Amino acid sequence: MLRIHFTARDLEYVRIARGPDPLWEIVCSVCRLQTDEGRIAFGPWRRAVTPL
């Protein structure tokens, strides 16, 4: 497991994006769909939208 520790000074530099970045949304979605958890959660949907 990856753990990241932030100090109070680190948190001073954290910025929140104004909105989602479409490219990162696609990248994260594709990664999620390729995992075992993604296959279980989205398997029925994938079969429904994939041509035979």
C-alpha positions in Angstrom: 0.0 0.0 0.0 1.3 3.4 -0.9 1.1 6.0 1.9 1.7 9.7 1.4 2.4 11.9 4.4 1.7 15.7 4.1 3.0 18.2 6.5 1.1 21.4 7.3 3.5 23.2 5.0 2.7 20.8 2.2 -1.0 21.4 2.6 -0.4 25.2 2.1 0.4 24.4 -1.5 -2.5 22.2 -2.3 -4.8 23.6 -4.9 -8.2 22.3 -6.0 -9.0 22.3 -9.7 -11.9 24.3 -10.9 -13.3 21.3 -12.7 -12.4 17.8 -13.9 -9.9 17.4 -16.8 -11.6 15.3 -19.5 -8.4 13.5 -20.5 -7.7 12.4 -16.9 -11.3 11.3 -16.5 -10.7 9.0 -19.6 -7.4 7.7 -18.3 -8.7 6.9 -14.8 -11.9 5.3 -16.3 -9.9 3.0 -18.6 -7.6 2.0 -15.8 -10.6 1.2 -13.6 -12.3 -0.9 -16.3 -9.1 -2.9 -16.7 -8.9 -4.0 -13.1 -10.6 -7.1 -11.6 -12.8 -4.9 -9.6 -13.8 -3.0 -12.7 -14.6 -6.2 -14.5 -16.9 -7.3 -11.7 -18.6 -3.9 -11.3 -18.9 -3.1 -15.0 -19.0 -6.6 -16.6 -22.7 -6.5 -17.4 -22.4 -3.0 -18.9 -19.4 -3.9 -20.9 -21.2 -7.0 -22.4 -24.2 -4.8 -23.2 -22.2 -2.2 -25.1 -19.6 -4.4 -26.8 -20.6 -5.6 -30.3 -20.7 -9.4 -30.8 
